[in-house]
Amino acid sequence: MQDKTDGESIIDVPGNTLRECLGTLVHLYPALKGEIVDGQGMLLFKWLIFINDKLVTASDELSVPVTDGDVVVLAPMIAGG
């Protein structure tokens, strides 16, 4: 996704929840719109989210709280056979 973030791979964004952080990220880089969440604000199924190396598995993972200094990683799911 670096082609949509001016080549940046690490981006600091403010927010108290994953939803707020991702909203800020899309606001900063509008080309990401539709790449991470759908039109209803739900995480697209092609992503896994990790906070500080721990997989987020809540039923509404975007409501998970984050604190200053947390490292959030968006990892694409890989499928194959």
C-alpha positions, 0 to 999 in steps of 0.5 A: 500500500506504499503506493497510496501513502507516498512511499511511507510504510510507518505512519504515526496517527492519533486515535483512541480506537483502531477505527479512529486511527484508520479514519485518520490514516484514510483522511491523510491518504485518501487513496486508501479509501475502500482499501481497508474498510468498506462503505459501512466502516467494517474491516475488509476481510483481506486484512489481519490487524496486530497491536504490539504483535498480538492478533486482534480477534474481537468481533468488532476489532475496530472498536479495540482501544489503542494507546499512545505508543502502540504499534498497529500493523495491517497485514494482508491475508494470504490464501492459496493452495 
